[in-house]
Structure formats: structure tokens, C-alpha cells
């Protein structure tokens, strides 16, 4: 809906269980890392139907 409203240079994220618009420079100003043993990576594997053990 953000794009239809003319919003640019932003991504949609979640904060405190709500969807929010986040400016791209805020997201990309420093490197972010995802732990391969964490819940976030597990949810990526589950949602994309990738195998849990890729070794």
C-alpha cells in the first residue's frame, strides 16, 4: 500500500508487532548480520522451504 500512496525510498518492517515504513538509509547505514543458529534464520528456512542442514 505504501507504493500506491506514492512513498519511495523506504521498506516495510515490523516494530512492536506493527508494520512500519522504514527509510532505506536507516536500514543500510551499517552492516547487519543474521545468526545461522537464531530464530530469524530458522524462520527464513521454514518460509522458503529450504533444508535446515545445507552442508
C-alpha atoms as one frame of an Amber mdcrd trajectory, in Angstrom:
protein
   0.000   0.000   0.000   2.928   2.338   0.587   3.928   2.322  -3.078   0.361
   3.039  -4.142   0.411   6.029  -1.783   3.498   7.381  -3.569   6.000   6.537
  -0.861   9.522   5.875  -2.117  12.961   5.253  -0.603  11.544   3.087   2.173
  10.978  -0.528   3.121   8.275  -2.100   5.225   9.354  -3.607   8.527   7.836
  -4.744  11.810   8.260  -2.963  15.108   6.400  -3.987  18.258   4.065  -6.269
  16.275   3.058  -3.490  13.842   4.072  -2.856  10.248   6.027   0.377   9.816
   7.690   2.313   6.990  11.469   2.482   7.450  13.670   4.823   5.370  16.231
   2.872   3.306  19.209   4.930   4.608  18.243   3.929   8.165  18.325   0.254
   7.211  21.566   0.374   5.191  23.733   2.711   7.278  25.661  -0.193   8.842
  26.061  -3.916   8.186  23.559  -6.275   9.743  24.223  -9.931  10.485  21.877
 -12.866  10.911  22.953 -15.709  13.161  22.657 -19.046  11.353  21.630 -20.563
  14.693  18.965 -17.980  15.510  15.194 -17.857  15.237  15.248 -15.339  12.367
  17.275 -17.637  10.106  15.096 -20.599  11.089  12.003 -18.648  10.018  13.667
 -17.842   6.666  14.392 -21.520   6.058  10.849 -22.514   7.021   9.153 -19.870
   4.876  11.271 -20.663   1.797  11.090 -24.464   2.253  14.882 -24.778   2.242
  16.566 -27.688   4.001  17.694 -26.971   7.557  21.082 -28.612   7.004  22.713
 -27.204   3.867  26.145 -28.744   4.493
